[in-house]
Amino acid sequence: MFRLKSGEEINTNGKPIKFIKFEKIDEKDLQPRIIRTLISAEKPLRLSNLARESGIYKEKLQYNLRILIDKGLVLSAEEEGKKYYAPQTIFWDNDVLYSINERLTPIIKEINDTIDCSQAKFPDTPEPLINCLQMSLKLFSFEISEIKEEK
């Protein structure tokens, strides 16, 4: 059994869960970390504040912020000659985030109930479940891309 941040519990069929601690942040995790830091701040941040709060070097931040802005996930604004960064407003809207969480939780439970972790490197951790959910979302994003291309 493990608990989502929403408080929702997911039964892991009685198997104990061992959490893996990753010391090094993978490059692919930088962008979600930046967005999480911006969400947690609850206000726009300057680059130096974002670097301090996220623990990411300014150079890596600048590079990744450009990508996040291009993707439409982060907004930037200048005020009195100072540049600030904020996540898209959707990420600060608790009603929208709760609605997404409410709809995803049954899907996560369904994946958890049907997943076979016997051949996974870390079968007694949430990692196989998280990997399956992430891959499902990536596959869904391909469907969205294909719909856009057809129009």
Secondary structure, DSSP 8 states (H G I E B T S, - for coil): -EE-TTS-EE--TT---------S--GGGHHHHHHHHHHHHTS-B-HHHHHHHHT--HHHHHHHHHHHHHTTSEEEEEETTEEEEEE-GGGG-HHHHHHHHHHHHHHHHHHHHH---TTSSSTTSSHHHHHHHHHHHHHHHHHHHHHHHH-
